[in-house]
Amino acid sequence: MTSETRHAIALVDDDKMILDTFQKRFEKKYTIFAFQSPHAFLGSLDKIKPFLFIIDWEMPEIDGLEVCRQIRKINSFDLVPVAFYTAKDPTRENVQAAYEAGAQLFIPKGLSKSFIELQINNLINSYKRSIHFLRIQKTMISVLKHTMASKLTGVTTAIEVLSMHPSFSGKELKEEIHAIIESSNQIRILFEDLNETLVLTDAENRRDVSEHPVSEILDQAIAYARADIRGRRLSVALKGKPMVFCNKRSLGRAIYYLVKFLDLNAPVKEEITLEAAGSQPVLVTIYVNGVHGARIDGIIASIDDITSTAHMENLFYLQYSQNTLYLHDTLFSIIEEDGRTGIRFKL
């Protein structure tokens, strides 16, 4: 979302002076939909998409509590915050009634303008973060569906070939059966990845942490990559025999997705190498030959600009990896050294 985007506020109050005051106070920053009639407001809900509703409580046609209840009946407004701006006393009973109707904030009239502006900005920023998070989750699901559909196509194609060629030799038959099994396994693994991709912090993911050789984790990541990446050299360079406490599967998958990220965004002719050194901590770097740091940084910086399948794939790979590394109390960084570009993190 660009900084030039003007978010909207829907304001409902039977006092025209209040409407005019809010309009002048906020019109430079937000688009204001002002309604002096609750009926007119409710009749316009299908035409506006505000980031915040501000409602008066005591109005002659319909009171604010009922207006709020009507808003909450519309699924598309489930997460849009509602604030009461009212002369009603902020008693425990009144505030509780507002919350039960579906509001997030009770602002008594008469408070300072700066305090009111702060509360409004906070509610809008909170909603912006919520829809940004949901947008990412929706993208994750979309990418998983796309990837799983591709794997299912492999299964279907293999089965069709078997049915159309009954005269296959024993060796050919085994190869086709292997293709079916491999595609099925890939689908199963993608389903297992769903949790780590969509959940940022999950105590359940921490329960399987134990000590593992780094060599096994890197070999696992390379095995995933070699089954999925064609036309690029992949190698492992390990110094010593370091051990780390980790969830072996999720960490191996995270490294694999970082390899996939580099594979998608670096020239195919360049080799990718997984290197690890040290003991406490272990320094893990996924290198690709060539100087690509500026390009990689630019892709990461614009990752929310999802305009193509490639962008969605980038987001999926990074989201899974970031979540998994976060659960292992680490984050990755982009480095350039010795004519190579790397993604580095410590364990």
C-alpha positions in Angstrom: 0.0 0.0 0.0 1.5 3.3 -1.0 1.9 6.3 1.3 -0.4 8.3 -1.0 -3.4 6.1 -0.3 -6.1 8.0 1.6 -8.0 5.7 4.0 -11.6 6.5 4.8 -13.5 7.2 8.0 -17.3 6.9 8.2 -18.7 9.3 10.7 -22.3 9.2 12.0 -23.7 11.9 14.2 -26.9 13.9 14.2 -25.0 17.0 15.2 -23.9 18.8 12.1 -21.3 20.9 14.1 -19.6 17.6 15.1 -19.5 16.4 11.5 -18.0 19.7 10.3 -15.4 19.7 13.1 -14.3 16.2 12.2 -14.3 17.0 8.5 -12.0 20.0 9.0 -9.8 18.2 11.5 -9.1 15.0 9.5 -9.8 15.8 5.8 -6.2 16.4 5.0 -5.2 12.9 6.1 -8.3 10.8 5.6 -11.4 10.7 3.3 -14.4 11.5 5.5 -17.9 10.0 4.8 -20.1 12.1 7.0 -23.7 11.1 7.8 -26.2 13.1 9.9 -28.8 10.4 9.5 -28.2 6.8 10.7 -30.7 5.6 8.1 -28.7 7.3 5.3 -25.6 5.8 6.7 -26.9 2.2 6.8 -28.3 2.6 3.3 -24.8 3.5 2.1 -22.8 0.7 3.7 -22.6 -1.2 0.4 -20.9 1.8 -1.2 -18.2 2.6 1.2 -15.1 0.8 2.5 -13.9 2.7 5.6 -11.0 1.9 7.8 -12.9 3.2 10.9 -16.5 3.9 11.9 -17.1 6.7 14.4 -20.6 6.7 15.8 -22.6 8.9 18.1 -24.7 7.0 20.7 -27.7 9.2 21.2 -29.5 9.9 17.9 -33.2 10.4 17.3 -33.8 7.8 14.5 -31.6 4.9 15.6 -29.3 4.9 18.6 -25.6 4.2 18.1 -25.7 0.7 19.7 -28.2 -0.5 17.1 -26.1 1.1 14.3 -23.0 -0.7 15.6 -25.0 -4.0 15.7 -26.1 -3.5 12.1 -22.4 -3.0 11.0 -21.4 -6.2 12.8 -23.9 -8.2 10.8 -22.0 -7.5 7.6 -19.1 -10.0 7.3 -16.9 -7.7 5.2 -16.8 -5.3 8.2 -15.9 -7.9 10.8 -12.4 -6.4 11.5 -13.1 -2.7 10.8 -12.9 -0.9 14.1 -15.9 1.0 15.6 -15.5 3.9 18.0 -18.2 5.6 19.9 -17.8 9.4 20.2 -20.5 10.3 22.6 -21.7 12.6 25.4 -22.8 9.5 27.3 -21.0 9.1 30.6 -18.1 6.6 30.4 -19.6 4.4 33.1 -18.7 0.8 33.4 -22.2 -0.2 32.2 -22.1 2.2 29.1 -18.6 1.1 28.1 -19.6 -2.6 28.5 -22.7 -2.0 26.3 -20.6 -0.4 23.6 -18.2 -3.3 23.6 -20.9 -5.9 23.5 -22.5 -4.1 20.5 -19.2 -4.6 18.7 -17.2 -1.4 19.3 -13.5 -1.2 20.1 -13.3 2.2 21.7 -15.4 4.6 23.8 -14.4 8.3 23.4 -16.4 10.7 25.6 -17.0 14.1 24.0 -15.1 16.9 25.5 -11.7 15.2 25.5 -8.7 17.1 23.9 -8.5 17.1 20.1 -5.0 15.7 20.2 -6.1 12.7 22.4 -9.0 12.0 20.0 -6.7 12.2 17.0 -4.2 9.8 18.6 -6.9 7.2 19.3 -8.3 7.4 15.8 -4.8 7.1 14.2 -4.1 4.1 16.5 -7.3 2.3 15.5 -6.7 2.8 11.8 -3.1 1.7 12.0 -4.1 -1.4 13.9 -6.7 -2.2 11.2 -4.1 -1.6 8.5 -1.8 -4.2 10.2 -4.6 -6.7 10.5 -5.6 -6.5 6.8 -1.9 -6.6 5.8 -1.5 -9.8 7.8 -4.6 -11.4 6.4 -3.5 -10.4 2.9 -0.2 -12.3 3.4 -2.1 -15.4 4.8 -4.4 -15.3 1.8 -1.4 -15.2 -0.5 0.2 -18.1 1.3 -2.9 -20.3 0.8 -3.0 -19.2 -2.9 0.6 -20.2 -3.5 0.1 -23.6 -1.7 -2.9 -24.3 -3.8 -1.0 -23.5 -6.9 1.9 -25.6 -6.0 -0.2 -28.6 -4.8 -2.2 -28.4 -8.0 1.0 -28.7 -10.0 2.0 -31.8 -8.0 -1.4 -33.3 -8.4 -1.0 -32.8 -12.2 2.1 -34.9 -12.0 0.2 -37.7 -10.2 -2.6 -37.6 -12.7 -0.3 -37.5 -15.7 1.7 -40.5 -14.5 -1.5 -42.5 -13.9 -2.8 -41.6 -17.4 0.5 -42.8 -18.9 0.2 -46.1 -17.1 -3.3 -46.6 -18.3 -2.4 -45.7 -21.9 0.7 -47.9 -22.1 -0.1 -51.4 -20.8 2.9 -52.8 -22.6 5.4 -50.9 -20.4 8.4 -52.9 -19.4 9.0 -53.7 -15.8 11.6 -50.9 -15.4 9.4 -48.3 -17.1 6.5 -49.3 -14.9 8.6 -48.9 -11.8 9.7 -45.4 -12.9 6.2 -44.2 -13.4 5.1 -45.6 -10.1 8.0 -43.8 -8.5 6.9 -40.6 -10.1 3.4 -41.0 -8.6 4.8 -41.7 -5.2 7.2 -38.8 -5.4 4.4 -36.3 -6.4 2.2 -37.7 -3.6 5.0 -37.2 -1.1 5.5 -33.6 -2.2 1.8 -32.9 -1.7 2.0 -34.4 1.8 5.1 -32.3 2.7 3.4 -29.1 1.5 0.4 -29.7 3.7 2.8 -30.2 6.6 4.4 -26.8 5.7 1.1 -25.0 6.0 1.3 -24.6 9.8 4.8 -23.1 9.8 3.9 -20.7 6.9 0.7 -19.3 8.3 1.5 -19.2 12.1 4.2 -16.8 13.3 4.6 -18.1 16.9 3.3 -21.5 17.8 4.4 -23.3 20.9 3.5 -26.6 19.3 6.3 -26.1 16.8 8.8 -25.8 19.7 8.0 -29.1 21.3 10.1 -31.3 18.9 13.3 -29.4 19.4 16.3 -31.6 20.1 20.0 -31.8 19.3 20.9 -32.7 15.7 24.1 -32.7 13.5 24.1 -29.7 11.2 25.3 -32.1 8.5 22.0 -33.9 8.6 20.0 -30.7 8.4 21.9 -29.5 5.4 21.7 -32.9 3.7 18.0 -32.9 4.2 17.7 -29.4 2.7 19.8 -30.4 -0.3 17.7 -33.5 -0.8 14.5 -31.4 -0.9 16.2 -29.0 -3.3 17.6 -31.6 -5.7 14.2 -33.2 -6.0 12.7 -29.9 -7.0 15.4 -27.8 -8.7 16.8 -28.7 -12.1 19.7 -27.2 -14.1 21.6 -25.8 -11.2 24.6 -27.1 -9.2 24.0 -27.5 -5.5 26.7 -28.3 -2.9 27.4 -28.4 0.8 30.5 -27.1 2.6 30.7 -28.0 6.3 33.5 -27.2 8.7 33.8 -29.5 11.7 30.9 -31.5 13.1 28.6 -28.9 14.7 25.4 -29.7 16.5 22.4 -27.5 17.1 19.1 -27.7 19.0 16.3 -27.4 16.5 13.2 -28.8 15.0 15.1 -30.8 12.3 12.3 -31.0 9.8 11.2 -27.4 9.9 14.7 -26.0 9.8 15.6 -28.3 6.9 12.5 -27.0 5.0 13.4 -23.4 5.9 16.9 -23.8 4.4 15.3 -25.5 1.4 12.9 -22.6 0.8 15.8 -20.1 1.1 17.6 -22.1 -1.6 14.4 -21.9 -3.7 14.3 -18.2 -3.1 17.9 -17.8 -4.5 17.1 -20.2 -7.3 14.2 -18.0 -8.4 16.1 -14.8 -8.2 19.7 -15.5 -9.2 21.0 -16.6 -12.7 20.5 -20.3 -13.2 24.1 -20.9 -14.3 25.4 -19.9 -10.8 26.1 -22.6 -8.2 24.3 -22.5 -4.8 26.3 -23.7 -1.8 25.2 -24.4 1.7 28.0 -23.6 4.2 28.1 -24.0 8.0 30.9 -23.3 10.4 31.4 -22.7 14.1 30.0 -24.4 17.2 28.2 -21.9 19.4 26.7 -20.3 17.5 26.8 -22.1 14.2 27.0 -19.7 11.2 24.9 -21.0 8.3 25.1 -19.2 4.9 23.4 -20.1 1.6 25.7 -18.7 -1.1 25.1 -18.1 -4.8 27.9 -17.1 -7.0 27.9 -13.5 -8.2 27.0 -10.1 -6.7 23.2 -10.0 -6.4 22.8 -8.3 -3.0 21.1 -5.1 -4.3 18.6 -7.2 -6.4 17.8 -9.5 -3.5 17.4 -6.6 -1.1 15.1 -4.9 -3.6 12.9 -8.0 -3.9 12.6 -8.4 -0.2 11.8 -4.7 0.2 9.0 -4.9 -2.3 7.7 -8.4 -1.3 4.2 -7.1 -0.6 3.8 -5.9 -4.2 2.3 -9.2 -5.3 1.8 -8.7 -9.1 2.9 -12.1 -10.4 3.3 -15.7 -9.5 7.0 -15.1 -8.9 6.2 -12.5 -6.3 3.8 -14.9 -4.6 6.5 -17.6 -4.6 9.0 -15.2 -3.1 6.6 -14.3 -0.3 5.9 -17.9 0.4 9.5 -18.9 0.6 10.5 -16.0 2.8 7.4 -16.2 5.0 8.0 -19.9 5.8 11.8 -19.3 6.4 11.3 -16.2 8.6 8.7 -17.9 10.7 10.8 -21.0 11.3 14.0 -19.0 12.0 12.0 -16.9 14.4 10.9 -20.0 16.3 14.6 -20.8 16.5 15.4 -17.4 17.9 17.3 -16.1 14.8 16.8 -14.1 11.7 18.5 -14.0 8.3 20.4 -11.2 6.7 21.7 -10.7 3.1 25.5 -10.4 2.8 28.0 -10.0 -0.1 31.6 -11.3 0.2 34.3 -12.7 -2.1 32.2 -12.3 -5.2 29.2 -14.2 -3.7 25.8 -13.3 -2.3 24.6 -15.1 0.7 21.6 -15.5 3.1 23.1 -15.9 6.5 21.7 -16.7 10.0 23.1 -18.0 13.3 21.9 -21.1 15.3 
